[in-house]
Protein backbone atom coordinates (compact mmCIF):
# COMPACT_ATOMS: atom_id res chain seq x y z
CA UNK A 1 0.00 0.00 0.00
CA UNK A 2 1.14 3.51 -0.79
CA UNK A 3 0.32 5.94 2.02
CA UNK A 4 0.37 9.53 0.86
CA UNK A 5 0.25 12.09 3.69
CA UNK A 6 -1.23 15.44 2.62
CA UNK A 7 -1.05 18.55 4.79
CA UNK A 8 -3.72 21.24 4.84
CA UNK A 9 -3.39 22.74 1.37
CA UNK A 10 -4.80 26.12 2.42
CA UNK A 11 -1.50 26.90 4.14
CA UNK A 12 0.81 25.07 1.75
CA UNK A 13 4.16 26.12 0.34
CA UNK A 14 4.96 28.74 3.00
CA UNK A 15 8.59 28.97 1.90
CA UNK A 16 7.38 30.57 -1.34
CA UNK A 17 5.63 33.40 0.53
CA UNK A 18 8.23 35.94 -0.58
CA UNK A 19 7.36 35.37 -4.23
CA UNK A 20 3.78 34.01 -4.31
CA UNK A 21 0.61 35.06 -2.47
CA UNK A 22 -1.28 32.48 -0.42
CA UNK A 23 -3.96 31.81 -3.02
CA UNK A 24 -1.32 31.10 -5.68
CA UNK A 25 0.60 28.83 -3.29
CA UNK A 26 -2.58 26.91 -2.49
CA UNK A 27 -3.40 26.48 -6.18
CA UNK A 28 0.16 25.30 -6.82
CA UNK A 29 -0.12 22.69 -4.04
CA UNK A 30 -3.46 21.50 -5.44
CA UNK A 31 -1.99 21.18 -8.94
CA UNK A 32 1.02 19.27 -7.60
CA UNK A 33 -1.24 16.88 -5.67
CA UNK A 34 -3.38 16.33 -8.76
CA UNK A 35 -0.27 15.52 -10.80
CA UNK A 36 0.91 12.94 -8.25
CA UNK A 37 -2.51 11.29 -8.03
CA UNK A 38 -2.85 11.26 -11.80
CA UNK A 39 0.48 9.44 -12.17
CA UNK A 40 -0.45 6.95 -9.43
CA UNK A 41 -3.86 6.43 -11.02
CA UNK A 42 -2.30 5.60 -14.39
CA UNK A 43 0.21 3.12 -12.91
CA UNK A 44 -0.87 -0.33 -14.06
CA UNK A 45 -0.48 -2.95 -11.35
CA UNK A 46 0.24 -0.44 -8.62
CA UNK A 47 -0.47 -1.26 -4.98
CA UNK A 48 -3.48 0.27 -3.25
CA UNK A 49 -3.19 4.01 -2.59
CA UNK A 50 -4.49 5.82 0.49
CA UNK A 51 -4.35 9.53 1.26
CA UNK A 52 -3.88 10.42 4.92
CA UNK A 53 -5.32 13.89 5.39
CA UNK A 54 -8.01 16.17 6.74
CA UNK A 55 -7.87 18.51 3.76
CA UNK A 56 -11.28 18.66 2.01
CA UNK A 57 -9.81 19.18 -1.47
CA UNK A 58 -7.42 16.24 -1.06
CA UNK A 59 -10.22 14.00 0.24
CA UNK A 60 -12.44 14.89 -2.75
CA UNK A 61 -9.58 14.36 -5.19
CA UNK A 62 -8.76 10.96 -3.66
CA UNK A 63 -12.40 9.95 -4.16
CA UNK A 64 -12.23 10.98 -7.83
CA UNK A 65 -9.29 8.61 -8.31
CA UNK A 66 -10.99 5.92 -6.23
CA UNK A 67 -8.17 5.95 -3.68
CA UNK A 68 -8.76 5.21 -0.01
CA UNK A 69 -9.17 8.18 2.29
CA UNK A 70 -7.84 8.02 5.83
CA UNK A 71 -8.89 11.03 7.86
CA UNK A 72 -6.58 12.04 10.67
CA UNK A 73 -7.72 13.56 13.90
CA UNK A 74 -6.06 16.72 15.17
CA UNK A 75 -3.57 16.11 17.95
CA UNK A 76 -4.71 17.47 21.28
CA UNK A 77 -1.85 18.70 23.44
CA UNK A 78 -1.66 17.22 26.90
CA UNK A 79 0.52 19.51 29.03
CA UNK A 80 0.86 17.06 31.90
CA UNK A 81 2.30 14.38 29.64
CA UNK A 82 4.82 16.78 28.15
CA UNK A 83 6.29 17.29 31.64
CA UNK A 84 6.61 13.56 32.31
CA UNK A 85 10.05 12.10 31.92
CA UNK A 86 11.02 8.51 32.44
CA UNK A 87 13.34 7.94 35.38
CA UNK A 88 16.08 6.87 32.99
CA UNK A 89 16.09 10.41 31.56
CA UNK A 90 17.50 11.71 34.84
CA UNK A 91 20.59 9.45 34.63
CA UNK A 92 23.79 10.65 33.02
CA UNK A 93 24.58 9.29 29.60
CA UNK A 94 27.32 6.66 29.46
CA UNK A 95 30.74 7.93 28.39
CA UNK A 96 31.56 7.86 24.70
CA UNK A 97 33.56 4.77 23.67
CA UNK A 98 36.30 6.77 22.01
C-alpha positions as CSV (number, residue, x, y, z in Angstrom):
1,X,0.0,0.0,0.0
2,X,1.1,3.5,-0.8
3,X,0.3,5.9,2.0
4,X,0.4,9.5,0.9
5,X,0.3,12.1,3.7
6,X,-1.2,15.4,2.6
7,X,-1.1,18.6,4.8
8,X,-3.7,21.2,4.8
9,X,-3.4,22.7,1.4
10,X,-4.8,26.1,2.4
11,X,-1.5,26.9,4.1
12,X,0.8,25.1,1.7
13,X,4.2,26.1,0.3
14,X,5.0,28.7,3.0
15,X,8.6,29.0,1.9
16,X,7.4,30.6,-1.3
17,X,5.6,33.4,0.5
18,X,8.2,35.9,-0.6
19,X,7.4,35.4,-4.2
20,X,3.8,34.0,-4.3
21,X,0.6,35.1,-2.5
22,X,-1.3,32.5,-0.4
23,X,-4.0,31.8,-3.0
24,X,-1.3,31.1,-5.7
25,X,0.6,28.8,-3.3
26,X,-2.6,26.9,-2.5
27,X,-3.4,26.5,-6.2
28,X,0.2,25.3,-6.8
29,X,-0.1,22.7,-4.0
30,X,-3.5,21.5,-5.4
31,X,-2.0,21.2,-8.9
32,X,1.0,19.3,-7.6
33,X,-1.2,16.9,-5.7
34,X,-3.4,16.3,-8.8
35,X,-0.3,15.5,-10.8
36,X,0.9,12.9,-8.3
37,X,-2.5,11.3,-8.0
38,X,-2.8,11.3,-11.8
39,X,0.5,9.4,-12.2
40,X,-0.5,7.0,-9.4
41,X,-3.9,6.4,-11.0
42,X,-2.3,5.6,-14.4
43,X,0.2,3.1,-12.9
44,X,-0.9,-0.3,-14.1
45,X,-0.5,-2.9,-11.4
46,X,0.2,-0.4,-8.6
47,X,-0.5,-1.3,-5.0
48,X,-3.5,0.3,-3.2
49,X,-3.2,4.0,-2.6
50,X,-4.5,5.8,0.5
51,X,-4.3,9.5,1.3
52,X,-3.9,10.4,4.9
53,X,-5.3,13.9,5.4
54,X,-8.0,16.2,6.7
55,X,-7.9,18.5,3.8
56,X,-11.3,18.7,2.0
57,X,-9.8,19.2,-1.5
58,X,-7.4,16.2,-1.1
59,X,-10.2,14.0,0.2
60,X,-12.4,14.9,-2.7
61,X,-9.6,14.4,-5.2
62,X,-8.8,11.0,-3.7
63,X,-12.4,10.0,-4.2
64,X,-12.2,11.0,-7.8
65,X,-9.3,8.6,-8.3
66,X,-11.0,5.9,-6.2
67,X,-8.2,5.9,-3.7
68,X,-8.8,5.2,0.0
69,X,-9.2,8.2,2.3
70,X,-7.8,8.0,5.8
71,X,-8.9,11.0,7.9
72,X,-6.6,12.0,10.7
73,X,-7.7,13.6,13.9
74,X,-6.1,16.7,15.2
75,X,-3.6,16.1,17.9
76,X,-4.7,17.5,21.3
77,X,-1.8,18.7,23.4
78,X,-1.7,17.2,26.9
79,X,0.5,19.5,29.0
80,X,0.9,17.1,31.9
81,X,2.3,14.4,29.6
82,X,4.8,16.8,28.1
83,X,6.3,17.3,31.6
84,X,6.6,13.6,32.3
85,X,10.1,12.1,31.9
86,X,11.0,8.5,32.4
87,X,13.3,7.9,35.4
88,X,16.1,6.9,33.0
89,X,16.1,10.4,31.6
90,X,17.5,11.7,34.8
91,X,20.6,9.4,34.6
92,X,23.8,10.7,33.0
93,X,24.6,9.3,29.6
94,X,27.3,6.7,29.5
95,X,30.7,7.9,28.4
96,X,31.6,7.9,24.7
97,X,33.6,4.8,23.7
98,X,36.3,6.8,22.0
